[in-house]
Amino acid sequence: MSRILEPVDIGLVDRNSLMTQAITSGYIMPVHLKNHNAELDLRPGTTKSDIVAYLYRNPEWGYSPQEIKEALDIPRGTATTTLKRLYDDDYVGKTDDGYYHALSDRDDIRRYVSSLDQVHRMFGHHRDGDVTPEEPDKLIGESRTDEELEAELDTLEGGIDDLDE
């Protein structure tokens, strides 16, 4: 089941980076029409989007198809075919010796990757299956009996009643 997020101003979100519809981990994000680029054909969760995001998160490096395959755990044929298409569509660059890289002049793609990163920071860590909640140093009520806790609760409630009078 998808949940639609209402646009809110939380201060941390760069409005300019919310330029594409971001569907990730069951959340659907609206597009910010002022900066929406309908010609940017990237959908979160696809191999194409994953490769673009990987390259643009590491813009100072060039990667071979084999390195992309290993980093993203995708089949070699998928990596080479997708990289060729991304290069042909001017989403990524390629060196003469076959290394693919982010393009410095594609601010639209940088904003797209930034919006993916923001969505992940807001919601992604809650979806990680191997994350366990932190255990507090001291548990409330630790080493106290139920009767002692009930007595403390009665005392606190009595203090609240005194404030109301």
Accessible surface in RSA format (square Angstrom, percent):
REM  Atomic radii and reference values for relative SASA: ProtOr
REM  Chains: A
REM  Algorithm: Lee & Richards
REM  Probe-radius: 1.40
REM  Slices: 20
REM RES _ NUM      All-atoms   Total-Side   Main-Chain    Non-polar    All polar
REM                ABS   REL    ABS   REL    ABS   REL    ABS   REL    ABS   REL
RES MET A   1   219.60 113.7 139.97  92.6  79.63 189.6 121.64 103.4  97.96 129.8
RES SER A   2    59.90  50.6  37.26  49.7  22.64  52.1  11.75  25.0  48.15  67.5
RES ARG A   3   131.03  55.0 127.14  64.8   3.89   9.3  54.82  74.9  76.22  46.2
RES ILE A   4   126.05  71.7 101.98  76.0  24.07  58.0 101.98  73.4  24.07  65.3
RES LEU A   5    41.10  22.9  38.63  27.6   2.48   6.2  40.16  28.2   0.94   2.5
RES GLU A   6   126.65  72.7 114.63  86.7  12.01  28.6  52.83 102.2  73.82  60.3
RES PRO A   7   106.05  77.3  77.45  70.6  28.60 104.0  86.41  71.3  19.63 122.0
RES VAL A   8   104.72  68.9  76.89  69.6  27.83  67.1  85.73  74.5  18.99  51.5
RES ASP A   9   108.00  75.7  72.09  71.7  35.91  84.9  25.98  61.1  82.02  81.8
RES ILE A  10    81.17  46.2  55.07  41.0  26.09  62.9  63.14  45.5  18.02  48.9
RES GLY A  11    66.39  81.9   0.00   N/A  66.39  81.9  35.80  98.3  30.58  68.5
RES LEU A  12   159.65  88.9 136.14  97.4  23.51  59.1 139.53  98.0  20.13  54.2
RES VAL A  13    26.63  17.5  14.17  12.8  12.47  30.0  14.75  12.8  11.89  32.2
RES ASP A  14    72.17  50.6  63.23  62.9   8.94  21.1  28.67  67.5  43.50  43.4
RES ARG A  15   129.22  54.3 126.47  64.5   2.76   6.6  47.76  65.3  81.46  49.4
RES ASN A  16    70.79  48.8  70.71  68.3   0.08   0.2   7.63  18.4  63.15  61.0
RES SER A  17     1.02   0.9   1.02   1.4   0.00   0.0   1.02   2.2   0.00   0.0
RES LEU A  18    32.36  18.0  32.25  23.1   0.10   0.3  32.36  22.7   0.00   0.0
RES MET A  19     0.00   0.0   0.00   0.0   0.00   0.0   0.00   0.0   0.00   0.0
RES THR A  20     8.91   6.3   6.73   6.8   2.19   5.2   6.62   8.9   2.29   3.5
RES GLN A  21    58.01  32.4  54.99  40.2   3.02   7.2   7.12  15.2  50.89  38.6
RES ALA A  22     1.12   1.0   1.12   1.7   0.00   0.0   1.12   1.6   0.00   0.0
RES ILE A  23    68.19  38.8  63.49  47.3   4.70  11.3  63.49  45.7   4.70  12.8
RES THR A  24    42.73  30.4  36.92  37.4   5.81  13.9  14.15  19.0  28.58  43.2
RES SER A  25    52.63  44.5  22.10  29.5  30.54  70.3  21.29  45.3  31.35  43.9
RES GLY A  26    31.88  39.3   0.00   N/A  31.88  39.3  22.14  60.8   9.74  21.8
RES TYR A  27    18.25   8.5  18.25  10.4   0.00   0.0   2.16   1.6  16.09  19.8
RES ILE A  28    42.41  24.1  42.41  31.6   0.00   0.0  42.41  30.5   0.00   0.0
RES MET A  29    13.53   7.0  13.47   8.9   0.06   0.2  13.47  11.5   0.06   0.1
RES PRO A  30    53.53  39.0  40.11  36.6  13.42  48.8  51.08  42.2   2.44  15.2
RES VAL A  31    45.95  30.2  30.40  27.5  15.55  37.5  30.46  26.5  15.49  42.0
RES HIS A  32    54.96  30.0  50.08  34.8   4.88  12.5  38.82  40.0  16.14  18.8
RES LEU A  33   141.86  79.0 121.14  86.7  20.73  52.1 121.31  85.2  20.56  55.3
RES LYS A  34   170.35  83.1 130.64  80.2  39.71  94.5  89.50  80.6  80.85  86.1
RES ASN A  35    34.12  23.5  23.71  22.9  10.40  25.0   7.72  18.6  26.39  25.5
RES HIS A  36    73.48  40.2  49.23  34.2  24.25  62.0  33.88  34.9  39.60  46.1
RES ASN A  37    44.44  30.6  39.28  38.0   5.16  12.4  13.24  31.9  31.21  30.2
RES ALA A  38    86.55  79.6  54.15  83.6  32.40  73.7  57.83  81.4  28.72  76.1
RES GLU A  39   156.76  90.0 133.18 100.8  23.58  56.1  54.16 104.8 102.60  83.8
RES LEU A  40    12.66   7.0   0.00   0.0  12.66  31.8   1.39   1.0  11.26  30.3
RES ASP A  41    88.99  62.3  82.96  82.6   6.02  14.2  26.06  61.3  62.92  62.8
RES LEU A  42     5.11   2.8   0.00   0.0   5.11  12.8   0.72   0.5   4.39  11.8
RES ARG A  43   112.37  47.2 110.59  56.4   1.78   4.2  47.00  64.2  65.37  39.6
RES PRO A  44    16.00  11.7   2.94   2.7  13.06  47.5   3.38   2.8  12.62  78.5
RES GLY A  45    70.78  87.3   0.00   N/A  70.78  87.3  34.23  93.9  36.54  81.8
RES THR A  46    56.43  40.1  50.99  51.7   5.44  13.0  54.93  73.8   1.50   2.3
RES THR A  47    43.04  30.6  35.73  36.2   7.31  17.4  10.80  14.5  32.24  48.7
RES LYS A  48    50.82  24.8  49.26  30.2   1.56   3.7  33.58  30.2  17.24  18.4
RES SER A  49     0.92   0.8   0.92   1.2   0.00   0.0   0.00   0.0   0.92   1.3
RES ASP A  50    61.79  43.3  57.90  57.6   3.89   9.2  10.75  25.3  51.04  50.9
RES ILE A  51     0.00   0.0   0.00   0.0   0.00   0.0   0.00   0.0   0.00   0.0
RES VAL A  52     0.00   0.0   0.00   0.0   0.00   0.0   0.00   0.0   0.00   0.0
RES ALA A  53     2.71   2.5   2.71   4.2   0.00   0.0   2.71   3.8   0.00   0.0
RES TYR A  54    53.76  25.1  53.76  30.6   0.00   0.0  32.12  24.1  21.64  26.7
RES LEU A  55     0.17   0.1   0.09   0.1   0.08   0.2   0.09   0.1   0.08   0.2
RES TYR A  56    12.32   5.8   0.78   0.4  11.55  30.0   0.78   0.6  11.55  14.2
RES ARG A  57   118.07  49.6  89.01  45.4  29.06  69.2  46.93  64.1  71.13  43.1
RES ASN A  58    39.12  27.0  39.12  37.8   0.00   0.0   0.12   0.3  39.01  37.7
RES PRO A  59    62.57  45.6  45.58  41.6  16.99  61.8  45.77  37.8  16.80 104.4
RES GLU A  60   130.03  74.7  91.03  68.9  39.00  92.9  65.80 127.3  64.23  52.4
RES TRP A  61   153.16  61.5 149.73  72.5   3.43   8.1 138.69  73.9  14.47  23.5
RES GLY A  62    30.55  37.7   0.00   N/A  30.55  37.7   7.80  21.4  22.75  51.0
RES TYR A  63    31.46  14.7  31.46  17.9   0.00   0.0  21.26  16.0  10.20  12.6
RES SER A  64    26.18  22.1  26.18  34.9   0.00   0.0  21.81  46.5   4.37   6.1
RES PRO A  65    26.92  19.6  26.92  24.5   0.00   0.0  26.92  22.2   0.00   0.0
RES GLN A  66    68.24  38.2  68.06  49.7   0.18   0.4  40.59  86.4  27.65  21.0
RES GLU A  67    76.04  43.7  71.92  54.4   4.13   9.8  28.61  55.3  47.43  38.7
RES ILE A  68     0.00   0.0   0.00   0.0   0.00   0.0   0.00   0.0   0.00   0.0
RES LYS A  69    60.33  29.4  59.91  36.8   0.42   1.0  22.64  20.4  37.70  40.2
RES GLU A  70   110.53  63.5  85.12  64.4  25.41  60.5  34.59  66.9  75.94  62.0
RES ALA A  71    51.99  47.8  11.65  18.0  40.35  91.8  23.72  33.4  28.27  74.9
RES LEU A  72    46.66  26.0  26.16  18.7  20.50  51.5  30.67  21.5  15.99  43.0
RES ASP A  73   132.93  93.1 111.24 110.7  21.70  51.3  30.52  71.8 102.42 102.1
RES ILE A  74    25.48  14.5  19.50  14.5   5.98  14.4  22.35  16.1   3.12   8.5
RES PRO A  75    90.87  66.2  80.05  73.0  10.82  39.3  90.26  74.5   0.61   3.8
RES ARG A  76   119.31  50.1 114.87  58.6   4.44  10.6  46.72  63.9  72.59  44.0
RES GLY A  77    44.67  55.1   0.00   N/A  44.67  55.1  37.66 103.3   7.01  15.7
RES THR A  78    50.63  36.0  42.22  42.8   8.41  20.0  26.00  34.9  24.63  37.2
RES ALA A  79     0.00   0.0   0.00   0.0   0.00   0.0   0.00   0.0   0.00   0.0
RES THR A  80    47.71  33.9  43.05  43.6   4.66  11.1  33.16  44.5  14.55  22.0
RES THR A  81    60.64  43.1  55.53  56.3   5.11  12.2  35.31  47.4  25.33  38.3
RES THR A  82    17.51  12.5  17.07  17.3   0.44   1.0   6.63   8.9  10.88  16.4
RES LEU A  83     0.03   0.0   0.03   0.0   0.00   0.0   0.03   0.0   0.00   0.0
RES LYS A  84   121.09  59.1 120.70  74.1   0.39   0.9  92.58  83.3  28.51  30.4
RES ARG A  85   152.38  64.0 150.95  76.9   1.43   3.4  48.00  65.6 104.38  63.3
RES LEU A  86     0.28   0.2   0.23   0.2   0.05   0.1   0.26   0.2   0.01   0.0
RES TYR A  87    95.05  44.4  92.67  52.7   2.38   6.2  47.35  35.6  47.69  58.8
RES ASP A  88    83.08  58.2  52.08  51.8  31.01  73.3  27.98  65.8  55.11  55.0
RES ASP A  89    77.33  54.2  58.77  58.5  18.55  43.9  15.08  35.5  62.24  62.1
RES ASP A  90    93.46  65.5  93.42  93.0   0.04   0.1  18.75  44.1  74.71  74.5
RES TYR A  91    14.10   6.6  14.10   8.0   0.00   0.0   8.99   6.8   5.11   6.3
RES VAL A  92     1.94   1.3   0.00   0.0   1.94   4.7   0.00   0.0   1.94   5.3
RES GLY A  93     5.75   7.1   0.00   N/A   5.75   7.1   5.75  15.8   0.00   0.0
RES LYS A  94    89.31  43.6  67.00  41.1  22.32  53.1  18.59  16.7  70.72  75.3
RES THR A  95    54.50  38.8  44.87  45.5   9.62  22.9  51.75  69.5   2.75   4.2
RES ASP A  96   163.50 114.5 120.81 120.2  42.69 101.0  43.71 102.9 119.79 119.5
RES ASP A  97   108.85  76.2  77.01  76.7  31.84  75.3  47.72 112.3  61.13  61.0
RES GLY A  98    19.74  24.3   0.00   N/A  19.74  24.3  16.75  46.0   2.99   6.7
RES TYR A  99    86.83  40.5  86.83  49.4   0.00   0.0  40.04  30.1  46.79  57.7
RES TYR A 100    13.55   6.3  13.55   7.7   0.00   0.0   1.17   0.9  12.37  15.3
RES HIS A 101    50.01  27.3  50.01  34.8   0.00   0.0  33.84  34.9  16.16  18.8
RES ALA A 102     8.05   7.4   0.14   0.2   7.91  18.0   0.14   0.2   7.91  21.0
RES LEU A 103    38.17  21.3  37.26  26.7   0.91   2.3  38.17  26.8   0.00   0.0
RES SER A 104   100.28  84.7  78.70 105.0  21.58  49.7  45.58  97.1  54.70  76.6
RES ASP A 105   114.76  80.4  86.84  86.4  27.92  66.0  43.80 103.1  70.96  70.8
RES ARG A 106    49.15  20.6  48.60  24.8   0.55   1.3  19.52  26.7  29.63  18.0
RES ASP A 107    84.21  59.0  82.19  81.8   2.02   4.8  19.73  46.4  64.49  64.3
RES ASP A 108    19.92  14.0  17.83  17.8   2.08   4.9   9.75  22.9  10.17  10.1
RES ILE A 109     0.00   0.0   0.00   0.0   0.00   0.0   0.00   0.0   0.00   0.0
RES ARG A 110    75.58  31.7  69.42  35.4   6.16  14.7  46.02  62.9  29.55  17.9
RES ARG A 111    79.61  33.4  78.45  40.0   1.16   2.8  27.69  37.8  51.92  31.5
RES TYR A 112     0.00   0.0   0.00   0.0   0.00   0.0   0.00   0.0   0.00   0.0
RES VAL A 113     6.68   4.4   6.68   6.0   0.00   0.0   6.68   5.8   0.00   0.0
RES SER A 114    40.61  34.3  35.59  47.5   5.02  11.6  23.51  50.1  17.10  24.0
RES SER A 115     0.64   0.5   0.64   0.9   0.00   0.0   0.58   1.2   0.06   0.1
RES LEU A 116    22.39  12.5  18.17  13.0   4.22  10.6  18.28  12.8   4.11  11.1
RES ASP A 117    37.26  26.1  35.07  34.9   2.19   5.2  11.85  27.9  25.40  25.3
RES GLN A 118    15.56   8.7  15.07  11.0   0.50   1.2   4.54   9.7  11.03   8.4
RES VAL A 119     0.19   0.1   0.19   0.2   0.00   0.0   0.19   0.2   0.00   0.0
RES HIS A 120   101.83  55.7  99.95  69.5   1.87   4.8  62.63  64.5  39.20  45.6
RES ARG A 121   151.16  63.5 134.25  68.4  16.91  40.3  73.92 101.0  77.24  46.8
RES MET A 122    52.05  27.0  35.61  23.6  16.44  39.1  35.10  29.8  16.95  22.5
RES PHE A 123    40.00  20.0  39.44  24.4   0.56   1.4  39.60  24.0   0.40   1.1
RES GLY A 124     5.60   6.9   0.00   N/A   5.60   6.9   4.80  13.2   0.80   1.8
RES HIS A 125    88.24  48.2  85.45  59.4   2.79   7.1  68.32  70.4  19.92  23.2
RES HIS A 126   134.85  73.7 100.85  70.1  34.00  87.0  71.98  74.2  62.88  73.2
RES ARG A 127   122.85  51.6  96.49  49.2  26.36  62.8  32.68  44.7  90.18  54.7
RES ASP A 128    63.02  44.1  49.17  48.9  13.85  32.8  11.05  26.0  51.98  51.8
RES GLY A 129    82.99 102.3   0.00   N/A  82.99 102.3  43.82 120.2  39.18  87.7
RES ASP A 130   132.31  92.7 100.06  99.6  32.25  76.3  51.02 120.1  81.29  81.1
RES VAL A 131    86.86  57.2  64.31  58.2  22.55  54.3  68.60  59.6  18.26  49.5
RES THR A 132   108.85  77.4  93.89  95.2  14.96  35.7  64.55  86.7  44.29  67.0
RES PRO A 133   117.14  85.4  98.19  89.5  18.94  68.9 109.50  90.4   7.64  47.5
RES GLU A 134   167.88  96.4 140.40 106.2  27.48  65.4  60.65 117.3 107.23  87.6
RES GLU A 135   143.38  82.3 119.32  90.3  24.06  57.3  58.56 113.3  84.82  69.3
RES PRO A 136    78.80  57.4  56.05  51.1  22.74  82.7  67.69  55.9  11.10  69.0
RES ASP A 137   159.31 111.6 116.77 116.2  42.54 100.6  41.04  96.6 118.26 117.9
RES LYS A 138   152.95  74.6 138.23  84.8  14.73  35.1  81.88  73.7  71.08  75.7
RES LEU A 139    95.18  53.0  94.15  67.4   1.02   2.6  94.94  66.7   0.24   0.6
RES ILE A 140   172.57  98.2 141.34 105.3  31.23  75.3 147.11 105.9  25.46  69.1
RES GLY A 141    10.36  12.8   0.00   N/A  10.36  12.8   2.59   7.1   7.77  17.4
RES GLU A 142    88.73  50.9  75.91  57.4  12.82  30.5  33.77  65.3  54.97  44.9
RES SER A 143   116.56  98.5  63.36  84.6  53.19 122.5  60.20 128.2  56.36  79.0
RES ARG A 144    94.58  39.7  76.62  39.1  17.96  42.8  35.85  49.0  58.73  35.6
RES THR A 145    74.67  53.1  67.07  68.0   7.60  18.1  71.44  96.0   3.23   4.9
RES ASP A 146   107.37  75.2 102.19 101.7   5.18  12.3  27.03  63.6  80.34  80.1
RES GLU A 147   129.21  74.2 121.60  92.0   7.60  18.1  69.38 134.2  59.83  48.8
RES GLU A 148    91.38  52.5  82.77  62.6   8.60  20.5  36.20  70.0  55.18  45.1
RES LEU A 149    59.66  33.2  55.73  39.9   3.93   9.9  56.17  39.4   3.49   9.4
RES GLU A 150   101.21  58.1 101.16  76.5   0.04   0.1  36.91  71.4  64.30  52.5
RES ALA A 151    57.60  53.0  50.38  77.7   7.23  16.4  55.83  78.6   1.77   4.7
RES GLU A 152    76.28  43.8  69.92  52.9   6.36  15.1  36.59  70.8  39.68  32.4
RES LEU A 153    85.33  47.5  83.92  60.0   1.41   3.5  84.84  59.6   0.49   1.3
RES ASP A 154    89.03  62.4  79.51  79.1   9.51  22.5  28.83  67.9  60.20  60.0
RES THR A 155   101.37  72.1  87.10  88.3  14.27  34.0  71.49  96.0  29.88  45.2
RES LEU A 156   107.17  59.7 102.60  73.4   4.57  11.5 104.78  73.6   2.38   6.4
RES GLU A 157    86.08  49.4  85.23  64.5   0.84   2.0  31.25  60.4  54.83  44.8
RES GLY A 158    29.63  36.5   0.00   N/A  29.63  36.5  28.55  78.3   1.08   2.4
RES GLY A 159    34.58  42.6   0.00   N/A  34.58  42.6  30.69  84.2   3.88   8.7
RES ILE A 160   101.52  57.8 101.18  75.4   0.34   0.8 101.18  72.9   0.34   0.9
RES ASP A 161    80.90  56.7  79.23  78.9   1.67   3.9  20.83  49.0  60.07  59.9
RES ASP A 162   101.23  70.9  85.59  85.2  15.64  37.0  26.60  62.6  74.63  74.4
RES LEU A 163   151.76  84.5 123.68  88.5  28.08  70.6 126.64  88.9  25.12  67.6
RES ASP A 164   115.96  81.2  79.80  79.4  36.16  85.5  31.42  74.0  84.54  84.3
RES GLU A 165   174.40 100.1 109.22  82.6  65.18 155.2  72.01 139.3 102.39  83.6
END  Absolute sums over single chains surface
CHAIN  1 A    11519.9       9312.1       2207.8       6191.9       5327.9
END  Absolute sums over all chains
TOTAL         11519.9       9312.1       2207.8       6191.9       5327.9
